[in-house]
Amino acid sequence: MRGARSKWAPYALLVPSLLWLLLFFAYPMVQAFQLAFQGFGGGWSLEPVRTMLSDALFVEALLTTLGLLALIIPLQFVLAMAMAMVVNDKALRGRTIWLYIYALPLAISELAAGLVWFSIFTDNGWLNSFLNAFGVDGVVWLDYEKPFVLVLALVLAEAWRATAIIMVILVAGLQSIPDDLIEAADVYGAGWWQRFRHVTLPLLRPSIRVALILRTVLAFQVFAIVITLAGRGLTVLSAESYRWYAVYQEENVAAAYAALILVLSLVAAGFFFAIVPVKEEQQPQ
């Protein structure tokens, strides 16, 4: 009897998480898809999807969202890996302090982070005040006629705010690597780069994949920073979903945008599953 109980114990512990996902993820997802394929007069229809695709800002929102992902994800991954290596370096004094410093932006909401960076980049903000102190004329950083400048500002703000998410996952992965493997590599004369490439990175694949998937899904949902820094100068898919829901009060089209974000997130997750296989998934040579 005791053996049977211990056999089912892990599944029983998963029940609360499963119920949470069903209630707050699966059910809203089904509702969103139902609204996205429901006509304005009721009944099943592709009318909301057609309205979304014909929206004058749809292409801009899609391209801006994908462009932000293409810039943010590689930059944040490289920064997070460097930060994780610093935190995991046992020979470095005060490495725990660096962990707290790196993780500080996680305590700040997306909207608050947008306001912080707006105060930096605005015409009378901190950056221009700093330049003026050295005799340099102020620069219009948030130039709404130059979308590329706005994109760079958004990338910097997002990199500052959310890189720590990837770092925490990578630190957990690094700390799970047995020291014996690193010491064995040292014995065989492997340099830092060889240890990192042939020992650390292969064993870090599960953590890398989780970090990339999580960060990509969250990047698809970026909203408050875009609104704060760019206003209507730039738009993303999540902002258009909000606009159709709050401004135009067309929940079906807003749900179509939300469904598109979900589909793109699932595609991105599948892509990372394919390009970052873990050891158990790799095909034998």
Disulfide bonds with the S-S distance in Angstrom:
none
